[in-house]
Amino acid sequence: MAVVNRTPDSFYDRGATFGLDAAVAAGRRAVEQGAAWIDIGGARFGPGPAIPVEEEIDRVVPVVEALAGAGAALSVDTFHAEVAAAAIAAGAHVINDTTGLHDPALADVVAASDATLVITHSRAEPRQWFPRPEYDDVVAEVAAFLEERTALAVAHGVPEERIVLDPGHDLNKNTRHSLELTRRFGELTRLGFPLVAAVSNKDFVGEALGRPREERLAGSLAAAVFCATQGARILRMHNVPESVDAARMVEAIMGWREPAHLKHNVVDGPNEES
């Protein structure tokens, strides 16, 4: 899942794809590089002033419309039911709610469509600080939250087969919490839903390695690959070509994907890869 943010204050790219043309170009480039999903956001997760709903719609809907038919699933990162409805009408296949259904009306919108819902663990009110989070058992508490919110979505009519879960690395969690969540990621497979690992360039990677944001690619790939081996089936990543190669290599090792070609030690005579 590639990330395209139409925000001037996005966490990673600092507004590089805020312009419509830049956002659409980034989405098309990600598809060409092998991304299967494009996640489009019009408001960052972090704290700050509220983005008016109409402005958020104006940011994401034109990108969805421009990328419709581009060859990837299109998801919109929002917690507003109105934005979700507009995005689905424009052609979005997925609504990615990083607030874990803070507004249950969003589940009603998804239920009335054919879209999929990503439910993410987070504890703060939208765009509010959550200082010094504490957990007795971060994995157990994340799992309990996701179970509760999944039940809420189902109660509002979202079929279980259209639900995906995200444990929310770094979202209202410190680095030790996110590392433990990664280490025990496999325990979340018991929930029975596809799992997202959104680990790309996050602060837990930077703090674990002592790396600034622009030097976290290797650590991000390591975290993504580890989560994939533990049951993650969607990797939300900023650096598309490198992440696609990492994911495809995991698939090849696990026997889920055939090699792109076979030459090494299967032809007569020497070969360059010996």
LUMMIDO-411105 format. One record per residue (C-alpha): residue number from 1; x, y, z. Coordinates in steps of 0.02 Angstrom, whole numbers, plus 50000, padded with zeros to 5 digits. Example, Ala and Ser with C-alpha at 12.3 -4.5 7.8 and 13.67 -1.06 7.14 Angstrom:
- seq,x,y,z
- 1,50615,49775,50390
- 2,50684,49947,50357
END
This chain:
- seq,x,y,z
- 1,50000,50000,50000
- 2,50084,50159,49939
- 3,50052,50325,50026
- 4,49998,50486,49939
- 5,49962,50631,50056
- 6,49876,50790,49996
- 7,49926,50882,50153
- 8,50051,51024,50176
- 9,50110,50949,50342
- 10,50121,50764,50305
- 11,50228,50659,50421
- 12,50354,50595,50294
- 13,50357,50698,50134
- 14,50321,50867,50214
- 15,50196,50920,50081
- 16,50286,50856,49926
- 17,50123,50786,49856
- 18,50006,50922,49920
- 19,49977,50989,49744
- 20,49847,50894,49642
- 21,49962,50861,49495
- 22,50101,50801,49610
- 23,49982,50686,49704
- 24,49912,50608,49546
- 25,50086,50586,49473
- 26,50145,50503,49634
- 27,49997,50384,49628
- 28,50027,50336,49447
- 29,50213,50314,49481
- 30,50176,50200,49630
- 31,50066,50089,49521
- 32,50203,50079,49390
- 33,50324,50029,49527
- 34,50214,49886,49584
- 35,50101,49953,49722
- 36,49936,49860,49735
- 37,49851,49994,49843
- 38,49862,50183,49846
- 39,49814,50261,50013
- 40,49761,50443,49989
- 41,49755,50559,50138
- 42,49689,50736,50154
- 43,49728,50765,50339
- 44,49876,50704,50440
- 45,49850,50593,50592
- 46,49953,50702,50708
- 47,49884,50838,50819
- 48,49835,51005,50748
- 49,49686,51111,50699
- 50,49538,51023,50620
- 51,49528,51017,50431
- 52,49353,51069,50371
- 53,49262,50921,50296
- 54,49233,51009,50130
- 55,49418,51050,50117
- 56,49466,50870,50151
- 57,49344,50813,50016
- 58,49418,50939,49895
- 59,49591,50868,49930
- 60,49556,50682,49910
- 61,49413,50663,49787
- 62,49504,50735,49634
- 63,49648,50614,49666
- 64,49529,50466,49677
- 65,49443,50520,49516
- 66,49609,50542,49425
- 67,49676,50372,49481
- 68,49516,50273,49450
- 69,49559,50132,49332
- 70,49747,50153,49359
- 71,49766,49972,49410
- 72,49771,49982,49600
- 73,49646,49979,49742
- 74,49615,50156,49802
- 75,49594,50190,49987
- 76,49557,50355,50073
- 77,49626,50389,50246
- 78,49487,50479,50341
- 79,49381,50471,50498
- 80,49239,50579,50429
- 81,49084,50491,50364
- 82,49053,50632,50240
- 83,49228,50615,50167
- 84,49208,50427,50157
- 85,49043,50444,50064
- 86,49117,50567,49939
- 87,49271,50460,49913
- 88,49171,50301,49883
- 89,49059,50393,49760
- 90,49216,50449,49668
- 91,49281,50271,49654
- 92,49374,50230,49815
- 93,49378,50045,49858
- 94,49435,50061,50039
- 95,49410,50179,50186
- 96,49559,50181,50304
- 97,49504,50248,50474
- 98,49654,50279,50586
- 99,49540,50326,50731
- 100,49463,50153,50748
- 101,49284,50207,50709
- 102,49284,50359,50821
- 103,49126,50404,50724
- 104,49019,50247,50699
- 105,48926,50337,50558
- 106,49078,50300,50451
- 107,49037,50114,50468
- 108,48860,50151,50404
- 109,48934,50232,50249
- 110,49047,50084,50214
- 111,48908,49960,50248
- 112,48798,50044,50117
- 113,48934,50021,49985
- 114,49049,49885,49920
- 115,49201,49964,50002
- 116,49319,49884,50127
- 117,49352,49960,50298
- 118,49523,49967,50382
- 119,49504,49984,50570
- 120,49660,50049,50659
- 121,49702,50052,50843
- 122,49725,50225,50917
- 123,49666,50301,51081
- 124,49667,50490,51062
- 125,49527,50600,51003
- 126,49559,50642,50819
- 127,49706,50762,50795
- 128,49736,50776,50983
- 129,49891,50740,51086
- 130,49894,50581,51191
- 131,50043,50609,51307
- 132,50139,50467,51389
- 133,50029,50319,51339
- 134,50037,50170,51455
- 135,49988,49988,51428
- 136,49995,49839,51543
- 137,50005,49726,51390
- 138,50007,49825,51229
- 139,49969,49677,51115
- 140,49824,49613,51221
- 141,49750,49787,51237
- 142,49768,49824,51051
- 143,49686,49657,51011
- 144,49541,49692,51131
- 145,49513,49864,51054
- 146,49513,49793,50878
- 147,49392,49655,50927
- 148,49274,49783,51004
- 149,49282,49899,50854
- 150,49261,49755,50732
- 151,49103,49704,50824
- 152,49042,49884,50811
- 153,49073,49887,50624
- 154,48982,49722,50600
- 155,48837,49786,50705
- 156,48825,49933,50585
- 157,48814,49816,50437
- 158,48994,49800,50375
- 159,49021,49618,50323
- 160,49169,49532,50407
- 161,49245,49492,50237
- 162,49262,49680,50205
- 163,49360,49718,50364
- 164,49549,49738,50380
- 165,49640,49776,50543
- 166,49791,49886,50581
- 167,49871,49881,50755
- 168,49931,50060,50731
- 169,50119,50064,50754
- 170,50169,50226,50842
- 171,49989,50288,50853
- 172,49973,50336,51037
- 173,50116,50216,51075
- 174,50297,50244,51120
- 175,50444,50156,51038
- 176,50448,50013,51163
- 177,50263,49983,51132
- 178,50286,49981,50943
- 179,50436,49865,50954
- 180,50337,49743,51062
- 181,50189,49756,50943
- 182,50307,49711,50801
- 183,50391,49570,50897
- 184,50222,49492,50941
- 185,50133,49538,50780
- 186,50090,49356,50747
- 187,49977,49351,50901
- 188,49856,49467,50811
- 189,49821,49338,50675
- 190,49703,49253,50798
- 191,49581,49395,50764
- 192,49548,49314,50596
- 193,49560,49469,50484
- 194,49692,49528,50360
- 195,49822,49634,50448
- 196,49909,49794,50395
- 197,50085,49836,50450
- 198,50107,50025,50436
- 199,50288,50037,50491
- 200,50364,50148,50358
- 201,50489,50278,50419
- 202,50402,50290,50587
- 203,50480,50358,50745
- 204,50500,50187,50825
- 205,50614,50141,50680
- 206,50711,50303,50698
- 207,50728,50289,50886
- 208,50776,50105,50879
- 209,50918,50145,50758
- 210,50958,50325,50800
- 211,50912,50379,50623
- 212,50826,50539,50562
- 213,50671,50523,50454
- 214,50765,50524,50289
- 215,50878,50378,50343
- 216,50750,50250,50400
- 217,50723,50149,50241
- 218,50828,49998,50290
- 219,50749,49990,50463
- 220,50575,50010,50388
- 221,50604,49867,50267
- 222,50668,49756,50408
- 223,50513,49793,50512
- 224,50397,49764,50362
- 225,50479,49599,50316
- 226,50471,49539,50496
- 227,50285,49583,50506
- 228,50253,49495,50340
- 229,50331,49335,50408
- 230,50220,49352,50562
- 231,50057,49371,50465
- 232,50045,49548,50394
- 233,49967,49543,50222
- 234,49968,49729,50180
- 235,50123,49837,50200
- 236,50089,50024,50205
- 237,50252,50099,50142
- 238,50320,50263,50073
- 239,50467,50196,49972
- 240,50377,50094,49842
- 241,50510,50008,49732
- 242,50613,49948,49880
- 243,50458,49892,49976
- 244,50387,49798,49827
- 245,50551,49705,49805
- 246,50557,49663,49991
- 247,50378,49599,49988
- 248,50403,49498,49830
- 249,50561,49421,49901
- 250,50463,49366,50055
- 251,50331,49293,49940
- 252,50464,49199,49840
- 253,50546,49130,49998
- 254,50377,49075,50068
- 255,50330,48992,49902
- 256,50187,49112,49866
- 257,50268,49184,49709
- 258,50367,49104,49569
- 259,50539,49179,49530
- 260,50537,49311,49395
- 261,50655,49200,49294
- 262,50767,49049,49317
- 263,50946,49049,49252
- 264,51067,49014,49395
- 265,51133,48835,49381
- 266,50991,48780,49267
- 267,51076,48817,49101
- 268,51222,48733,49015
- 269,51382,48831,49038
- 270,51431,48974,49154
- 271,51311,49113,49199
- 272,51337,49286,49268
- 273,51255,49249,49435
- 274,51368,49104,49485
END
